[in-house]
Amino acid sequence: MRLLLATHNRGKRREWQALLTGLPVELLLPDDLGLSGEVEETGETYLENALLKARTLGAASGLPTLADDSGLEVDALDGAPGIHSARYRLGADAVRYRALLRALEGVPPEKRTARFRCVAALVLPDGREFTTEGVCEGVIATEPSGEGGFGYDPVFYVPEQDCTMAKLSDETKNRLSHRARAAQALRAVLLAELL
Ligand code: ITT
């Protein structure tokens, strides 16, 4: 079965490819189908944006389509950057996580709690829609460390692993991340509904 992964984010793409291994699906990317345009994320929630991306690319391709909308919620910033995580600052990932560190300057460790959230949406050609959610709790570090992952991973400290998300192996991140948790639930849906 062919499944379109509606993302232009390379980090997400790599993770979903690993998270769906073992399922008899051929994962396609928008570029494979000449669908290179970005979907404008006009929703007010992760759920709305995930559905928007999956519906738009699903309609354009005629294929079962999976999208994720995700972000980092920092308690000391009242949940920001949240659904605006990708657009918190213009530029590279490092520009965004450095701006986040600056915004938290002087905030003590116990007040630096945060979580990654991922909402995955699967839209089928017959119109049925399924959504799942995963969360990963952590703390914003005071300086970046690690080379793995993407986005805010270098500043997201995972207490149970005693290191940042960017220092985890791909295998470990894909076991405990917000996306891994959303994917686990989605695997069950894929198996039940499509295969
Ligand atoms: P698509 O919409 O094309 O999938 P995007 O990067 O715009 O790509 P989102 O709107 O869902 O995706 O924004 C998610 C942002 O949240 C992402 O750009 C990162 O900055 C951050 N993020 C999400 N998951 C992350 C992860 O596993 N590690 C680090 N940062 C992450």
py3Dmol code that shows the C-alpha trace and the ligand (Angstrom):
import py3Dmol

protein = """\
ATOM      1  CA  MET A   1       0.000   0.000   0.000  1.00  0.00           C
ATOM      2  CA  ARG A   2       1.241   3.471  -0.873  1.00  0.00           C
ATOM      3  CA  LEU A   3       1.167   6.094   1.879  1.00  0.00           C
ATOM      4  CA  LEU A   4       2.024   9.758   1.357  1.00  0.00           C
ATOM      5  CA  LEU A   5       3.969  11.448   4.138  1.00  0.00           C
ATOM      6  CA  ALA A   6       2.883  15.092   3.943  1.00  0.00           C
ATOM      7  CA  THR A   7       5.938  16.908   5.249  1.00  0.00           C
ATOM      8  CA  HIS A   8       8.743  19.021   3.866  1.00  0.00           C
ATOM      9  CA  ASN A   9      10.752  18.765   7.098  1.00  0.00           C
ATOM     10  CA  ARG A  10      13.722  16.438   6.560  1.00  0.00           C
ATOM     11  CA  GLY A  11      14.094  15.591  10.248  1.00  0.00           C
ATOM     12  CA  LYS A  12      10.477  14.513  10.544  1.00  0.00           C
ATOM     13  CA  ARG A  13      10.715  12.597   7.313  1.00  0.00           C
ATOM     14  CA  ARG A  14      13.683  10.542   8.493  1.00  0.00           C
ATOM     15  CA  GLU A  15      11.973   9.764  11.788  1.00  0.00           C
ATOM     16  CA  TRP A  16       8.650   8.704  10.233  1.00  0.00           C
ATOM     17  CA  GLN A  17      10.494   6.460   7.792  1.00  0.00           C
ATOM     18  CA  ALA A  18      12.082   4.678  10.762  1.00  0.00           C
ATOM     19  CA  LEU A  19       8.898   4.726  12.852  1.00  0.00           C
ATOM     20  CA  LEU A  20       6.861   2.981  10.149  1.00  0.00           C
ATOM     21  CA  THR A  21       9.415   0.298   9.278  1.00  0.00           C
ATOM     22  CA  GLY A  22       8.048  -3.209   9.337  1.00  0.00           C
ATOM     23  CA  LEU A  23       4.649  -2.106   8.027  1.00  0.00           C
ATOM     24  CA  PRO A  24       3.952  -3.179   4.460  1.00  0.00           C
ATOM     25  CA  VAL A  25       3.599   0.394   3.214  1.00  0.00           C
ATOM     26  CA  GLU A  26       5.531   2.203   0.519  1.00  0.00           C
ATOM     27  CA  LEU A  27       6.177   5.642   1.937  1.00  0.00           C
ATOM     28  CA  LEU A  28       6.066   8.428  -0.634  1.00  0.00           C
ATOM     29  CA  LEU A  29       7.070  12.050  -0.177  1.00  0.00           C
ATOM     30  CA  PRO A  30       5.401  15.119  -1.741  1.00  0.00           C
ATOM     31  CA  ASP A  31       8.449  15.603  -4.000  1.00  0.00           C
ATOM     32  CA  ASP A  32       8.016  12.073  -5.395  1.00  0.00           C
ATOM     33  CA  LEU A  33       4.649  13.208  -6.777  1.00  0.00           C
ATOM     34  CA  GLY A  34       5.707  16.703  -7.834  1.00  0.00           C
ATOM     35  CA  LEU A  35       3.734  18.232  -4.942  1.00  0.00           C
ATOM     36  CA  SER A  36       6.296  20.714  -3.729  1.00  0.00           C
ATOM     37  CA  GLY A  37       4.067  23.569  -2.456  1.00  0.00           C
ATOM     38  CA  GLU A  38       3.857  24.303   1.277  1.00  0.00           C
ATOM     39  CA  VAL A  39       0.419  24.102   2.905  1.00  0.00           C
ATOM     40  CA  GLU A  40      -0.321  27.303   4.816  1.00  0.00           C
ATOM     41  CA  GLU A  41      -0.804  26.403   8.475  1.00  0.00           C
ATOM     42  CA  THR A  42      -3.794  28.556   9.314  1.00  0.00           C
ATOM     43  CA  GLY A  43      -5.204  26.343  12.082  1.00  0.00           C
ATOM     44  CA  GLU A  44      -5.233  27.331  15.742  1.00  0.00           C
ATOM     45  CA  THR A  45      -4.326  23.896  17.076  1.00  0.00           C
ATOM     46  CA  TYR A  46      -1.904  21.103  16.224  1.00  0.00           C
ATOM     47  CA  LEU A  47      -4.926  18.993  15.336  1.00  0.00           C
ATOM     48  CA  GLU A  48      -6.312  21.521  12.854  1.00  0.00           C
ATOM     49  CA  ASN A  49      -2.922  21.998  11.203  1.00  0.00           C
ATOM     50  CA  ALA A  50      -2.163  18.276  11.004  1.00  0.00           C
ATOM     51  CA  LEU A  51      -5.562  17.648   9.388  1.00  0.00           C
ATOM     52  CA  LEU A  52      -5.101  20.609   7.054  1.00  0.00           C
ATOM     53  CA  LYS A  53      -1.789  19.217   5.763  1.00  0.00           C
ATOM     54  CA  ALA A  54      -3.064  15.637   5.453  1.00  0.00           C
ATOM     55  CA  ARG A  55      -6.341  16.667   3.770  1.00  0.00           C
ATOM     56  CA  THR A  56      -4.652  19.017   1.293  1.00  0.00           C
ATOM     57  CA  LEU A  57      -1.989  16.542   0.182  1.00  0.00           C
ATOM     58  CA  GLY A  58      -4.470  13.659   0.343  1.00  0.00           C
ATOM     59  CA  ALA A  59      -6.813  15.489  -2.040  1.00  0.00           C
ATOM     60  CA  ALA A  60      -3.950  16.391  -4.374  1.00  0.00           C
ATOM     61  CA  SER A  61      -2.566  12.852  -4.506  1.00  0.00           C
ATOM     62  CA  GLY A  62      -5.600  10.599  -4.074  1.00  0.00           C
ATOM     63  CA  LEU A  63      -3.486   8.551  -1.627  1.00  0.00           C
ATOM     64  CA  PRO A  64      -3.840   7.739   2.068  1.00  0.00           C
ATOM     65  CA  THR A  65      -1.899  10.621   3.601  1.00  0.00           C
ATOM     66  CA  LEU A  66      -0.153  11.116   6.924  1.00  0.00           C
ATOM     67  CA  ALA A  67       0.900  14.470   8.374  1.00  0.00           C
ATOM     68  CA  ASP A  68       2.192  15.590  11.730  1.00  0.00           C
ATOM     69  CA  ASP A  69       1.976  18.951  13.413  1.00  0.00           C
ATOM     70  CA  SER A  70       4.245  19.330  16.361  1.00  0.00           C
ATOM     71  CA  GLY A  71       5.918  21.829  18.617  1.00  0.00           C
ATOM     72  CA  LEU A  72       7.638  22.680  21.854  1.00  0.00           C
ATOM     73  CA  GLU A  73       5.630  24.039  24.807  1.00  0.00           C
ATOM     74  CA  VAL A  74       7.650  25.910  27.408  1.00  0.00           C
ATOM     75  CA  ASP A  75       5.869  26.463  30.725  1.00  0.00           C
ATOM     76  CA  ALA A  76       7.787  29.641  31.630  1.00  0.00           C
ATOM     77  CA  LEU A  77       6.616  31.122  28.297  1.00  0.00           C
ATOM     78  CA  ASP A  78       2.975  30.137  28.838  1.00  0.00           C
ATOM     79  CA  GLY A  79       3.234  27.307  26.318  1.00  0.00           C
ATOM     80  CA  ALA A  80       5.102  29.223  23.581  1.00  0.00           C
ATOM     81  CA  PRO A  81       6.365  28.656  20.956  1.00  0.00           C
ATOM     82  CA  GLY A  82       3.805  25.797  20.706  1.00  0.00           C
ATOM     83  CA  ILE A  83       2.115  25.568  17.327  1.00  0.00           C
ATOM     84  CA  HIS A  84       4.373  28.412  16.146  1.00  0.00           C
ATOM     85  CA  SER A  85       7.579  26.450  16.870  1.00  0.00           C
ATOM     86  CA  ALA A  86       8.662  26.247  13.219  1.00  0.00           C
ATOM     87  CA  ARG A  87       8.112  30.006  12.814  1.00  0.00           C
ATOM     88  CA  TYR A  88       9.370  31.234  16.212  1.00  0.00           C
ATOM     89  CA  ARG A  89      12.235  33.003  14.408  1.00  0.00           C
ATOM     90  CA  LEU A  90      13.218  33.103  10.726  1.00  0.00           C
ATOM     91  CA  GLY A  91      16.311  31.169   9.760  1.00  0.00           C
ATOM     92  CA  ALA A  92      17.982  27.933  10.748  1.00  0.00           C
ATOM     93  CA  ASP A  93      17.037  25.700  13.696  1.00  0.00           C
ATOM     94  CA  ALA A  94      19.958  27.148  15.699  1.00  0.00           C
ATOM     95  CA  VAL A  95      18.564  30.684  15.330  1.00  0.00           C
ATOM     96  CA  ARG A  96      15.305  29.505  16.906  1.00  0.00           C
ATOM     97  CA  TYR A  97      16.763  27.520  19.789  1.00  0.00           C
ATOM     98  CA  ARG A  98      19.216  30.313  20.608  1.00  0.00           C
ATOM     99  CA  ALA A  99      16.331  32.809  20.718  1.00  0.00           C
ATOM    100  CA  LEU A 100      14.546  30.418  23.070  1.00  0.00           C
ATOM    101  CA  LEU A 101      17.593  30.239  25.352  1.00  0.00           C
ATOM    102  CA  ARG A 102      17.733  34.038  25.426  1.00  0.00           C
ATOM    103  CA  ALA A 103      14.036  34.246  26.303  1.00  0.00           C
ATOM    104  CA  LEU A 104      14.719  31.939  29.270  1.00  0.00           C
ATOM    105  CA  GLU A 105      17.867  33.662  30.518  1.00  0.00           C
ATOM    106  CA  GLY A 106      17.831  33.794  34.310  1.00  0.00           C
ATOM    107  CA  VAL A 107      14.967  31.285  34.629  1.00  0.00           C
ATOM    108  CA  PRO A 108      16.013  28.649  37.210  1.00  0.00           C
ATOM    109  CA  PRO A 109      16.106  24.916  36.303  1.00  0.00           C
ATOM    110  CA  GLU A 110      12.908  24.008  38.162  1.00  0.00           C
ATOM    111  CA  LYS A 111      10.975  26.565  36.093  1.00  0.00           C
ATOM    112  CA  ARG A 112      12.368  25.441  32.730  1.00  0.00           C
ATOM    113  CA  THR A 113       9.953  22.542  32.254  1.00  0.00           C
ATOM    114  CA  ALA A 114       8.658  21.921  28.736  1.00  0.00           C
ATOM    115  CA  ARG A 115       7.215  19.273  26.477  1.00  0.00           C
ATOM    116  CA  PHE A 116       7.250  18.305  22.842  1.00  0.00           C
ATOM    117  CA  ARG A 117       3.846  17.485  21.438  1.00  0.00           C
ATOM    118  CA  CYS A 118       3.042  15.745  18.166  1.00  0.00           C
ATOM    119  CA  VAL A 119      -0.383  15.268  16.610  1.00  0.00           C
ATOM    120  CA  ALA A 120      -0.438  12.863  13.676  1.00  0.00           C
ATOM    121  CA  ALA A 121      -3.324  12.820  11.203  1.00  0.00           C
ATOM    122  CA  LEU A 122      -4.118  10.081   8.717  1.00  0.00           C
ATOM    123  CA  VAL A 123      -6.640  10.924   5.991  1.00  0.00           C
ATOM    124  CA  LEU A 124      -7.925   8.144   3.738  1.00  0.00           C
ATOM    125  CA  PRO A 125      -9.221   8.565   0.166  1.00  0.00           C
ATOM    126  CA  ASP A 126     -12.710   7.511   1.324  1.00  0.00           C
ATOM    127  CA  GLY A 127     -12.766  10.500   3.702  1.00  0.00           C
ATOM    128  CA  ARG A 128     -12.124   8.701   6.975  1.00  0.00           C
ATOM    129  CA  GLU A 129      -9.747  10.523   9.295  1.00  0.00           C
ATOM    130  CA  PHE A 130      -7.720   9.294  12.270  1.00  0.00           C
ATOM    131  CA  THR A 131      -5.630  11.353  14.666  1.00  0.00           C
ATOM    132  CA  THR A 132      -3.210  10.369  17.414  1.00  0.00           C
ATOM    133  CA  GLU A 133      -1.115  12.370  19.849  1.00  0.00           C
ATOM    134  CA  GLY A 134       2.171  11.899  21.677  1.00  0.00           C
ATOM    135  CA  VAL A 135       3.931  13.959  24.338  1.00  0.00           C
ATOM    136  CA  CYS A 136       7.499  13.908  25.673  1.00  0.00           C
ATOM    137  CA  GLU A 137       8.303  15.801  28.890  1.00  0.00           C
ATOM    138  CA  GLY A 138      11.626  17.545  29.469  1.00  0.00           C
ATOM    139  CA  VAL A 139      13.481  20.644  30.603  1.00  0.00           C
ATOM    140  CA  ILE A 140      15.050  23.436  28.542  1.00  0.00           C
ATOM    141  CA  ALA A 141      18.830  23.317  29.005  1.00  0.00           C
ATOM    142  CA  THR A 142      20.916  26.463  29.466  1.00  0.00           C
ATOM    143  CA  GLU A 143      23.147  25.716  26.484  1.00  0.00           C
ATOM    144  CA  PRO A 144      22.858  23.525  23.378  1.00  0.00           C
ATOM    145  CA  SER A 145      24.540  20.137  23.171  1.00  0.00           C
ATOM    146  CA  GLY A 146      24.422  17.181  20.796  1.00  0.00           C
ATOM    147  CA  GLU A 147      24.334  16.806  17.032  1.00  0.00           C
ATOM    148  CA  GLY A 148      21.454  14.404  16.425  1.00  0.00           C
ATOM    149  CA  GLY A 149      17.793  14.963  15.637  1.00  0.00           C
ATOM    150  CA  PHE A 150      16.627  18.382  14.439  1.00  0.00           C
ATOM    151  CA  GLY A 151      14.824  21.524  15.545  1.00  0.00           C
ATOM    152  CA  TYR A 152      15.006  22.237  19.275  1.00  0.00           C
ATOM    153  CA  ASP A 153      16.583  18.860  20.153  1.00  0.00           C
ATOM    154  CA  PRO A 154      19.949  20.382  21.256  1.00  0.00           C
ATOM    155  CA  VAL A 155      18.264  22.396  24.038  1.00  0.00           C
ATOM    156  CA  PHE A 156      15.660  19.827  25.132  1.00  0.00           C
ATOM    157  CA  TYR A 157      17.000  17.896  28.116  1.00  0.00           C
ATOM    158  CA  VAL A 158      15.384  14.501  28.707  1.00  0.00           C
ATOM    159  CA  PRO A 159      15.664  13.750  32.464  1.00  0.00           C
ATOM    160  CA  GLU A 160      15.235   9.966  32.172  1.00  0.00           C
ATOM    161  CA  GLN A 161      18.187   9.804  29.734  1.00  0.00           C
ATOM    162  CA  ASP A 162      20.259  12.527  31.471  1.00  0.00           C
ATOM    163  CA  CYS A 163      21.085  14.249  28.173  1.00  0.00           C
ATOM    164  CA  THR A 164      19.521  16.390  25.485  1.00  0.00           C
ATOM    165  CA  MET A 165      17.332  14.905  22.781  1.00  0.00           C
ATOM    166  CA  ALA A 166      20.121  15.715  20.292  1.00  0.00           C
ATOM    167  CA  LYS A 167      22.478  13.354  22.157  1.00  0.00           C
ATOM    168  CA  LEU A 168      20.167  10.362  21.930  1.00  0.00           C
ATOM    169  CA  SER A 169      20.724   7.704  19.286  1.00  0.00           C
ATOM    170  CA  ASP A 170      18.056   7.657  16.562  1.00  0.00           C
ATOM    171  CA  GLU A 171      16.837   4.406  18.069  1.00  0.00           C
ATOM    172  CA  THR A 172      16.342   5.885  21.523  1.00  0.00           C
ATOM    173  CA  LYS A 173      14.685   9.066  20.254  1.00  0.00           C
ATOM    174  CA  ASN A 174      12.362   6.901  18.175  1.00  0.00           C
ATOM    175  CA  ARG A 175      11.382   4.990  21.307  1.00  0.00           C
ATOM    176  CA  LEU A 176      10.530   7.863  23.641  1.00  0.00           C
ATOM    177  CA  SER A 177       9.829  10.981  21.579  1.00  0.00           C
ATOM    178  CA  HIS A 178       6.465  12.680  21.160  1.00  0.00           C
ATOM    179  CA  ARG A 179       6.495  11.535  17.515  1.00  0.00           C
ATOM    180  CA  ALA A 180       7.335   7.964  18.508  1.00  0.00           C
ATOM    181  CA  ARG A 181       4.340   7.939  20.844  1.00  0.00           C
ATOM    182  CA  ALA A 182       1.993   9.357  18.215  1.00  0.00           C
ATOM    183  CA  ALA A 183       3.399   6.840  15.710  1.00  0.00           C
ATOM    184  CA  GLN A 184       2.859   3.883  17.982  1.00  0.00           C
ATOM    185  CA  ALA A 185      -0.848   4.600  18.174  1.00  0.00           C
ATOM    186  CA  LEU A 186      -0.983   5.290  14.454  1.00  0.00           C
ATOM    187  CA  ARG A 187       0.659   1.973  13.565  1.00  0.00           C
ATOM    188  CA  ALA A 188      -2.277   0.221  15.163  1.00  0.00           C
ATOM    189  CA  VAL A 189      -4.710   2.281  13.069  1.00  0.00           C
ATOM    190  CA  LEU A 190      -2.751   1.580   9.865  1.00  0.00           C
ATOM    191  CA  LEU A 191      -2.729  -2.132  10.557  1.00  0.00           C
ATOM    192  CA  ALA A 192      -6.426  -2.243  11.373  1.00  0.00           C
ATOM    193  CA  GLU A 193      -7.734   0.019   8.633  1.00  0.00           C
ATOM    194  CA  LEU A 194      -5.497  -0.426   5.668  1.00  0.00           C
ATOM    195  CA  LEU A 195      -3.822  -3.783   5.537  1.00  0.00           C
TER     196      LEU A 195
END
"""
ligand_1 = """\
31
ITT
P 5.918 20.286 7.894
O 4.777 21.189 8.245
O 6.271 20.332 6.431
O 5.729 18.886 8.381
P 7.337 21.953 9.796
O 8.755 22.001 10.278
O 6.731 23.240 9.335
O 7.250 20.833 8.645
P 5.536 21.906 12.061
O 4.724 23.033 11.537
O 4.834 20.737 12.661
O 6.453 21.288 10.914
O 6.565 22.525 13.091
C 7.196 21.708 13.984
C 8.398 22.434 14.558
O 8.526 22.034 15.940
C 9.681 21.983 13.865
O 10.013 22.811 12.781
C 10.684 22.050 15.004
O 11.140 23.367 15.160
C 9.842 21.673 16.226
N 9.887 20.212 16.440
C 8.910 19.299 16.162
N 9.329 18.061 16.440
C 10.584 18.178 16.896
C 11.544 17.253 17.322
O 11.309 15.940 17.295
N 12.718 17.732 17.732
C 12.979 19.043 17.728
N 12.146 19.983 17.318
C 10.947 19.561 16.895
"""
view = py3Dmol.view(width=600, height=400)
view.addModel(protein, "pdb")
view.setStyle({"model": 0}, {"cartoon": {"style": "trace"}})
view.addModel(ligand_1, "xyz")
view.setStyle({"model": 1}, {"stick": {}})
view.zoomTo()
view.show()
